[in-house]
Amino acid sequence: MSERISFVVPKEMKKSLKELQELTGEDQSSLLRKLIDKGLAETKMDIAVDQYVKEKKSLAQSSTGAGVSLWKFLDELRTRNVALKYSMGDAESEIEKILRSNTKKL
């Protein structure tokens, strides 16, 4: 269910929103929802990458935290030039998860 949220934006931001509305043809509420959704996804990814880099979360935990597949998270790490921190234990854990997942499908 949707909930109403109100917030105040600076005049310059309001002007930019109006410009985007004209470019996209979307109403203000739809455009704001899309922008907030994109911002939330980017912020979740930033936090997940940071936690991975600081070794607070594993590769799998970070991809889950970002809300993306492991492969998409790996692509993002490559885009950001982040080296993999992948131990043998991580590899074994990932292989076990894959095997369990494939066994359930059969």
Secondary structure in CASP SS format (residue, H / E / C, confidence):
PFRMAT SS
TARGET T0000
AUTHOR 0000-0000-0000
METHOD secondary structure of the structure
MODEL  1
M C 1.00
S C 1.00
E C 1.00
R C 1.00
I C 1.00
S C 1.00
F C 1.00
V C 1.00
V C 1.00
P C 1.00
K H 1.00
E H 1.00
M H 1.00
K H 1.00
K H 1.00
S H 1.00
L H 1.00
K H 1.00
E H 1.00
L H 1.00
Q H 1.00
E H 1.00
L H 1.00
T H 1.00
G C 1.00
E C 1.00
D C 1.00
Q H 1.00
S H 1.00
S H 1.00
L H 1.00
L H 1.00
R H 1.00
K H 1.00
L H 1.00
I H 1.00
D H 1.00
K H 1.00
G H 1.00
L H 1.00
A H 1.00
E H 1.00
T H 1.00
K H 1.00
M H 1.00
D H 1.00
I H 1.00
A H 1.00
V H 1.00
D H 1.00
Q H 1.00
Y H 1.00
V H 1.00
K C 1.00
E C 1.00
K C 1.00
K C 1.00
S C 1.00
L H 1.00
A H 1.00
Q H 1.00
S H 1.00
S H 1.00
T H 1.00
G H 1.00
A H 1.00
G C 1.00
V C 1.00
S C 1.00
L H 1.00
W H 1.00
K H 1.00
F H 1.00
L H 1.00
D H 1.00
E H 1.00
L H 1.00
R H 1.00
T H 1.00
R C 1.00
N C 1.00
V C 1.00
A C 1.00
L C 1.00
K C 1.00
Y C 1.00
S C 1.00
M H 1.00
G H 1.00
D H 1.00
A H 1.00
E H 1.00
S H 1.00
E H 1.00
I H 1.00
E H 1.00
K H 1.00
I H 1.00
L H 1.00
R H 1.00
S H 1.00
N H 1.00
T H 1.00
K H 1.00
K H 1.00
L C 1.00
END
